[in-house]
Amino acid sequence: MAIAGNPKQLAHNIAEGYAPFTRATCRHHTPPELKTIYRNLELVVRELRGLIIPLEDIKRLQHRNQALARANTALMIIRYYAKRHKIVL
């Protein structure tokens, strides 16, 4: 299954929770597509960590932390899938 649209936008959607990413969705992507998604998720994680949010803004902190958790989970799923299927990332 080809990546529809911008891969970076897909990574943002995964982090925001709009596009769920599971082991089953890994099967629908080719190894180069998984590598592209992986690289873009790394960029999104870097962007999210770089956000400076005041400690008084609890809602935005929670939102950022949830997005980081989703992105890191997707990265972990891709790493596991790639290792199991001998795909070089």
N, C-alpha and C positions, 0 to 999 in steps of 0.2 A: 504494500500500500504506500503510495507516494505521499510525501508530506504536502498537505494542501496549504498553500500560502507561505508566509514567512516562518522559517524555523525558530527564529528568536521569539516571535509572537506565540508560537506553540509552547515554548519553554516558559514564557510569562503566564500563559493560560494554565499550564500544569502547576506552577507555583501558586497561582491565585485560586486554584481548585476548580476552574471551569472545565478543564480537560483532565479527567482522571487517567492515571497512568499505572498500569498493573503489569504483571508478568504476561498476562494474556495479550496485552496490547503490543508487547515486544515482538511477538510472533508475526505480527502484521507488517513489520518494518524490515527492510533489508539491512545488512551490516553497515553500509555507508550512511543510511538514514539514521540508524541508532547512534553512529559516531557523531553525526551532525547534531542530533538532539542532545547528546551527552555534552558536547562542547558548548552549546547554547545554554544548557542548564547551568554549567559551570559559570558562564558569564552572568546569568541572572542571580546566582548565589552571591557572586562577587558584588554585584550592584546592590543587592538587598543588605549585605553586610556593611556596605559603605554608607547606607542611609543614616543620617544623624537625626535621631528623634529625641525630643526632650523627655526626661523621665516622668514628667507629670502627665504626659499623654499616654495613658494606659491602653486605650483602644488601639492606637496606631502601633504601639509596641507589640501587643498581642497579635495584630494582623501581620506585622512583619515576621514575628517568630513563627506563626503558623505557615506563612509562605515559605520561610526557610526550611521548616520541617518537611513540607510537601516536596520541595525541590531536592532536598537531601535524600528523601526516601526514593524519589524517582532515580536519582543518581545511583543509589545503592542497588535498586532493582536492575538497572541497565548493566552495572558492573557484574552482578551475579549472573545475569543472563549471558553476558559476553564471555565470562569465564567458563561457564558451563558449555557453551557452544563454540568455544575456541575462536572468539572474535577479538581482534586486536583493536583496542580503543586508542 
